[in-house]
Amino acid sequence: MSRTQGNARIREHALSTSVLVIGTGGSGLRAAIEVAESGVDVIAVGKRQKDDAHTSLAAGGINAALATMDPEDSWQQHAADTIKESYDLANPRTVEIVTQGAEQGIADLERYGMDFAKEDDGRISQRFFGAHTWRRTAFAGDYTGLEIQRALIHRSAELDIPILDTVYITKLLTADGRIFGAYGFDLVDGTRYRIHADAVILAAGGHNRIWRRTSSRRDENTGDSFRLAVEAGGRLRDAELVQFHPSGILEPENAAGTLVSEAARGEGGILRNALGERFMERYDPERMELSTRDRVALAAYTEIAEGRGTENGGVWLDVSHLPRETIMSRLPRVYQTLMETQMLDITKDPIEIAPTAHYSMGGVWVDPVDHSTDVEGLWAIGEASSGLHGANRLGGNSLIELLVFGRIIGQSAIAYSDELEAQVRSQESLAEARAEIDDLLASDGAENVRALQREVRNLMTEHAGVVRDEAGLLAGLEKLAAIEARMADVGIHPDIAGYSDLAHAFDLRSSVLAARATLESALERRETRGCHNRSDYPELDPELTVNLVWSPETGVVRETIPAVDPEVAALMHSGEISVEGKLVE
């Protein structure tokens, strides 16, 4: 259909489905598959191509206590390791559901055609990953996420799931506090989409692109899920808890933050400052470069902050002393990445790196059991959601989370749809969604949305990076308020290449909301715990063993965390994990 605005006719597609999934990475596709396999209508939409989803970047592996390598392993021990690594901020019920459902998640992937690495006798291979008591990380080379995404795409194709690859969702449609669909536009030709749905599953990622150096690519993880949920009436939880990876490259600017795999340290890479000192001796003399991710990131940050960094604000990671054969066989992706981005031969020269924002451990507030949100008919999954990771993510848990909760959320959304007695609508909500786009397209101000995005990223890097303090966080909020004021004067200019400028404007809105939630929550967490370092509060505060829940109306509110099951709690303190000779994360 089309409608008239002034003298122009605007194309608008009207679609209807039982379940709408926003996001076509691993989380979104797994949920969509569950719905489709149950014989229920589902549509999945994404703002980037499904075969280039963020999930495809995950390298290390996926966790499940299969006990194929270590018969002593159990879901209870997996749960204990997860909660311990979260610094007691993970929701115990969510953790139990993921660790109990992990084996089924792996079986589902195999059913979809996933080819895991196997032992000679056919068992799925499992390896150690950071802070795991036993070997429980299944994998496919160093491209596990890519293989998972391929398997999910293959199964989606078998089920004929409609997937719209270039649709940008701008607003969730609600009536009387209940979801009835979503509104958006095509990134190529600007065609509007009005999608009516009984239930909506939000799987549009996290917010780590709001830092200057990040492992996310351009135009992904800009906080879209956070804004969509909050504007519909949802809340955010633990927005301040962001994992920083120690080794992101600095140049070129369009690739800043691209990860150098921790395998580079695992294979014997050495970290040095600009003075040539092997600085990990100061921070973890026993484990050195094999120390934990958060400790290495903090060490590199400290070296740079105290003036021992490179001119570009980094440190050196050197693998050039390793045999060339080792580098080419064990670190091929690292070698290829540096050749493609910098024409740097890592067999001869060191790599300039710095800590980079890597993973949103908080996200939209969800129920621990079915991941429903505060908004009736809305669910969130994956990096868009919260509850599993706490203040430090156990390596390999993010991929299994989407397999387990994709199945649960799909079933929950189906049940909700089946029980509806009437489908609500709101012309007012629809008019607001249309007006948001119309007003932006009509804007011709002096402010450039990409320049404002960069300012958000700069202020978050400066004031809410690896180490925070009250003065810096307050200064960040002051700068953010100035950016918010300037957003009223942006200019949007679609061109023959498409509507990316309009998308950037909505990305900016998402980034600003996510930044405010992060800064205000970080200000409230007056302690140092896991990934959250407060230089003015260097100790862990037992009184802050709580989740911080944020909304524009309430600000930051403390939420009590349920007690851990006694059996799991006992395993959390059953003995330290041996890390001799192992990369801890």
N, C-alpha and C positions, 0 to 999 in steps of 0.2 A: 504494500500500500504506500501511499504518499500523502503528505499533508502540506499545507501552505504556510510559509512564514514570509510576510511582506509579499513580494512578487515572486519569491523563489519557491520551488517545490522541493520538499525534502523527502527522500526515500526512507521508509521505515519498515523493516521486516518485523512481523509479529509471529512469534513462535510460542508453542505451548508444550510442556512436558511435565511428567510427574516429579522428576528430580533434575535440578540444574547443578552442575559442578563447575566452579570457577577456578581454573588452573589445570593445566594438562601435563604437569610433572608426575612423578611417581605417586604422590598422594592422591591427586585428582583422578588419575587413570585407574588406580586400584579401587577407589570408591565407585567410580562409574562402572567398572567391570562387575562389581558385586551387585549393583542395581540391575544391570543388563542380564546377568546370569539368572536373576530371579524373575525375568520376564516383564520387567517394569520399564517404562520409557525413561530415557535419560539423555541429556545433551551436555557435552563438555565444551567449555570455551577457554581460550588462552590468548594472551597478547604476544606470545612468541611461538615459533614452530614447535610442535610436540617432540620432534626428534632432537631439538636443541634445548630441551628443558634443563633447569639447574641440576636435577637429579643425575643427569648424565656425567656431571663433573666428579661425583663421589667415587673415590678410588679404593679406599682401604678394604671395606667388607661389610658384612651384615651379621648381626649377632643372633645366636639362638643356642640354648643349652642342649645341643643334640647329643653330646657325650660320645661323639664318634672317635675323638682322639683321647679324651680324658673321661673315663667312665664315672669318675667321682662328681662330675659337674651336674648341676640341677637348676631348675628355674628359680628355686629359692636362693641359691648362691648368686645367680645372675641378678636377682632383685637386690640382694644385699650389696653387691658391687655397685649397682646403679645408684642406690640411695646414698651409700658412703661417698661416692665420687661427686654427688650433687651437693655435698656439704649440708645434707639433711633438709634441703629445700624441695626435693621431688615429692610429688604426691604418692604416698605408698600404694594406694589403690590403683592408680594409673600404672605404676611400675609393675605391680603384680599382674595386671591384665596383659601388658606387653610381654613380660617374660614368660607367662604361662601360654600365651598364644603364639609365641615365636616359632615353635616347631611347625605349627599349621601354616604360618606365613611362608616358611621355606618350602613346604610341600606345595603350596599354591603356586609359587614361582616355578617350581619344577614342572607342575601341571601346565603352566603357560609356555614351557619350552626353555626355561633358563638353564644354562649349562654351567654348573658350578665346577670348580676344580675338584678332582676326585683322587682318592688313594688308589693303589693298584687293585685293591679288592672291591672297588666300587663305592666305598664310603665317601661321603662329602668331606673334603679336607677342611680342617679348621686350624687357625693360627692364633698366636697370642696377639692381643691388642692392648693398648694402654689400660692399666689398672684392672685387668680381668684376672680372677683367681686361676681360671683354667683356659685352655684353648677353646674358644667358642665363636670365633669370627670366620664365617664362611666367605668365600671370595671367588672372583673370576679374574685372575691376573691382577693388574693394577687399574682395572676399568670396571669394577663391580657395578657402580651406579649406571653406567652406560648399558651394560648387559641387562640390568633390571628394567631400564626404560624401554629397551628394545623388546623384551618379553611382554611388557604391558601393552606396548603399541601393537604388537602382533596379536595378542588376545583381543584387544579392542577392535581390531580390523575383522577378526573372525566373528565377533558379535555385532558387527555393523553399527557401532556406536557413533552417532553423529559428533564430529569434533570440528569446531570452528576455530581455526588457528590464528586468525588476525582480528579477533574481536576484543576490544578493550572495554571492560565493565566499569562504569563510572559511578553507579549507584545501585544499592539494593532497594527494591520496592517493598514498602510495608504499608499495612492498613491496621490500625488499632493494635500496634505492637506485634503484628504477625507478618511474616514474609509472604509475598505472593509473586516474587520473581526478581528480575534485575534488568537494568537498562545500560546500553553502551553503544559503541560505534565501531565501524570497520576502519582499521588503521590505514588501509590502502585508499579507499574511495569515500570514506566518511558516512557510508550508509548507516542509519541508526538501527539498533536492535532492541526490541521490546520482547523479553522472554518471560512468559508467565510460567510459574512453577509452584507446585505444592511445597516443595522443600528445596533448600539451597545448601550446598556444601562448599565451604570456603577453603580453597587449597592453593592460595596465591602467594605463598612464601612469607619470608620474614622482612627484616628492615636493615640488614647490614650494609646496604648500598648507600646509606646516609652518612657513611664515613668516607674520607678521601681515599684511603687505601682499603680495598675490600676484595675478597676472593670472588665476589659476584660480578657478573658481566654488566655492561651498560644496560640500563633500563629493566633490570630485574631486582627483586628484593628491595623495592623502594618504599615498603610499608603499606602497600595496597590493601592487604588483608586487614591491617589495623584500622585504616580509615573507613573502609566499607563497613566493618563490624561496628565501630564506635558510632558512626553516623546513623546506623540503624537502631542503636540503643544498646550495643554491647559494651563490654569493658575489656581492658588489657591487664595482663598479669606478668610481673617480673620483666618489664620492658628494659630495665637497667642491666639485666644479666646477659651480656653478649660475649661470646668467646672470641678471643683474638688469637689468630694463628701466628707463630713467631716468624714465619719466613714468606713474606710477600715481596715481589720485585718492585723496584721504584720507578723504573723507566721501561718503555716510553709511557707518557702520562695516560694514554688511553688503555694501557695494560697494567697500570699501577695496582698492586695488590694481588696480581695473579700468583697463585701458590707455587712455591718450590716444595715438592713433596717432602714430608718428614723422613721418607726413606733415605734422603740425602744425608741426614744426620745418622740414621740407623746404619748406613753403610760405612760410616767413618768420617763424615764431613766434620770440619773444624770451624768454630766460630771465632772470629777475631775482630777487635775494634780497629779504629783508624791508626792506633799506635802499634798495631801488630800483636797486641796481647790476646792470649787465649782467655777471654774474660769469664767463661763459665767456672773457672777455678775459684772465683770470688763468690759464686752463688750456689753451686752444688759440686763441691770438689770430688765427691765420690762418683756421681753419675755423669758429670760434665755435660756434653752435648746430648746424652741420652736421658736427660731430665724431663720432667713433665712439660706439657705444652704451655701451661700458664706460667710456670717458673722461667722457662726460656724466654717467653715473650716479655715478662717483666724485667729480666736481666738485660735483654737487648734495649728495651725502652730506657732503662736506667743509664746504660752506657751512653746512649744518644743524648739523654737529658743532661747528663753531667759533662758533656763536651768532648766525649771520646768517640763520637760517631763520625761518619764520613761527611764530606761537604754536602752531600745530598740528604743527610739525615738518616743514615742507615748504618749497618755493620756488614762485615764480610762473612760469607759462608763459602768455605773452600773445600772442593773435592778433587782438586787437580793433582794431589799427591797419590790418589788411588790409581791402580792400573787402568789404562784406557778400556781394556776388555770388561772390567767390572762396571765402569760407568755406562758403556754401551749396552751391556746386557741387563744390568740391574736398575739403571736410572735412565732408560731411553726417553721417557716423556720429559724429564727435566732437561736433558740434552737438547731435545727437539724444541721445547718451549723457549729456551734461551737463544738458540740459533734463530728462531723465527721472529722473536720480539726484539733482540738486541744484536744479532749476529755475534754472539758471545760463545766461544768454545770453552765449555766448562772443564774440558780435559787439560786446559792450559791456564785458565784465569778464574779467579774467585767471582762469586755472585754477590752483588750488592742487594741486601734485603732489609726489611723492617717489619715490625708487627703489623698485621692486617686484620680488619674486622672480618669474621668468618662465619659465625652462626648465631642466630637469634634463639636463645634458650627460653626466653619468654615469648608471649604472644597473646592471642585472644583468649579471654577467660572461657574455659569449657568445663563441663561436668566431668569428673574423673572417670566415669564409667562409660558413657556413650558419646562424649565430646559435643553434646548440645551446648548452645550458648545461652546468654540471657534473653535472646530474641527468639520467639517461638517460630520454629520452622527453619532455623539456621544452625548449622554445624561447622566446626573448624577442624582442620587436620594438618599434620606435618609441622613445618616451621611456622605456619600461620597460628598454630595452637600453643598451649602451654601445659605444664604439669609434669612432664617426664624428666627433664634434664636438670632443673634446679640451677645451682651456681657453677656447675661444670659438667659438660656432657661426656658420658662414657663413650669412647670411640667405638663406632659401629652400631650405636643404638638408633641413630636417626633413620636409617633405612628400614630396620625392622618395625619401627613405630608406624610407618605409613602402611606396611603390609597388614599389621594387626588391626589398626584402627580403620583402615580402608574397608575391611570386611564388616567391622562392628557398626561404623557410621552408615554404610550403605544399607544395612538391615534396619537400623534405627530410622533412617529417612523413609524407607519403604513403609514401615509400620505406621509412621506418622501420616504419610500420604493416604494410606488405606483407611485410617480412622477419621479423616476429615469429613464433616457433614456438609460443608459448603466452602467454596473458594472465594475468599475475600478479594476485593479490588479497592483501589483508591485513585480516583482521577487526580486528586491533589498531589499525591506522591509521584504519579507519572508526569504531571505538569512540572513539578520541581526538577525531575531528572532531565526533562527536555530543556528547561530554562537554563540549567547549569551549562549545558553544552552551547546553547544558543548565545548566552551572555559571553562566554569565553571567545567564541568565534567572532563576536562583534567587537571584542576589546581591541584597542589599538594604542595601548599605553607605551611608555618608554622603557619599562622594565622587561628584561629578557629572562624567560623562565629557566633556561639552562644556566645563566649566570647566577640566578638566585639559588638554584640547586647546588651549584659549586660553593656558594657561601654557607649553605647549610652543612655541607660536607666538611668544609674548613673549620667551622665552629665546633662541630662534633668531634673532629680529630683533635683540636686544640683543647677543648674543655671537657670532653667525655670519652677520652681514649683509654689506654691501658691503665693509667693512674688518674684518679680524680680527687678534687678537694672542694670544699664549700665555696671558696672564692671563685674558683674556675667554673663551677656549675652555675652559680648566680650570674657570672659574666656571660656564660653561654645562653642563659635564659633571656638576658637583656638583648643580646644580639638577635636571638630568635624572634623576639617581639618586634624588633625593627624590620626583620625580613617579612614577618606576617603583615605588617602595615604596608610594605612596598608591594605585596602581592596584589593589592587592589588596582595597581597601575600596570599590569602586564599587557603585552601585545602578543596576539596569537595569529600566525600567518601560515595556514596550510598552503602547500604548493603542489606542483605536478607530481612530486615524489610521494605525496601522501599526507596523512594527518598526524605525523609524529609530533609536531609542535603542540597540538592539542593534547596528545597523550602526555607529553612532558609537563604540561600545566597540571594535569591530574596527579602525575607522579610527584610534583612539587607539593601539592596539597597533602598527599599521603606522607611524604618525607617530613614535612613540618609538624604534622600531628604526632608522628612516631618520635621525632626528636624531642618534642615537649614532654611526652610521656616518659621517655628515657631520662631526660635531665631531671624532671621532678621526682621520679622514683629513685634515681641515683642520689639525689640530695637527701631523701628520706632514709636511705640505707646507710646509716652512719657507722660503718664497720668495714672490715676487710674480710671477704669470704669468697673463695674460689676465684672466679674471673673478675670479681668486683674489688678493685683496690682503691681504698681511700687513704691517702697519705696523712690526712689529719685524724683518721681513726684507724690505726694500723692493726688493731686486734679484732678478733671475732667476738661479737656480742651475742651471748645466748638469748637475750631478749628479742633479738632480731631473727630468730629461727622461725620466720613467718614469710608468707608470700605477700608482695606488695601489689595491690590491685588499683588500677588507675582509670578514671574517666574524667571528661571535661567538667562534669557537674560536681563530682565528689572530691576531685584531686586524688591523693594517694591514701588508701585505706589498708590496714593490716588484716591479713586473713590467716587464721589458725590452720596449721597443717595436721592432719589426722595422725594418730599413733601408728608406729610400724608394728606389723605382726611379730609377736615374740620369737617365732622360729626364724624369721628373716633377720630380726635384730641380733639374735645370738650369732648368726653367721657373719654379721658385719664386724664382729670383734673376735673372730676365731683365729686370727693370726695374720701377720703381714705377708703381702705378696712378694715373692722373690723377684727382683728386677735386675739381677746381675747379668750384665751383657745384653740386656734387652732395651730397645727403644720403648720408653714408658708410654708414650702416646704416638 
